[in-house]
Amino acid sequence: MSETDTTLGQSRESRFVEAVIARCNADKGLAARLRRADNSATEYQSWDLLGRLGIDLEQDHQRLPFVTVAATIAKSRAEHNGSFTLGKAIAACYADGNQSDQATARLRRLLACDELAEACRILRPLLSLIDSKVGQPLNFVRLLTQLRQFSFNAQRVKAQWAQEFYGQTVTLPEVPA
């Protein structure tokens, strides 16, 4: 079976996550550059990989979701895509779960974001917290899908994060490439 055969039927997000995980595990230098990609001053260090994977570097709504997720994967040293959703992971960072005032405050701050760039900026420290407190990898494919949809339907994505946090998970439709 060729590489093309295995990628047929997979979403762009799924192919991207698999590629980043595989490349980070094979190339520690690349992984180090990607870990620095969540800083706007050093984000350019990820552009080689993103450009090779067909990401439009000139469009923030295209680039920012991929940069954010690539940096998160590299920082987490993930070996596979997880199943933990963002909302559930935020709650899991605190002993009281979704009853924690701190967890609720972090979620509310994320839900107050109106633009993708702001959401990605707020997510950076939150994703680091999740990586340090939660012992399981995030569902990077779902997070990437949500971030790609944020510019076009922020309310829906924020509702999904809230539902995940409070215990309801919703399914996502495919995002066109």
Order of alpha helices (4+ residues) and beta strands (2+ residues): alpha-alpha-alpha-alpha-alpha-alpha-alpha-alpha-alpha-alpha
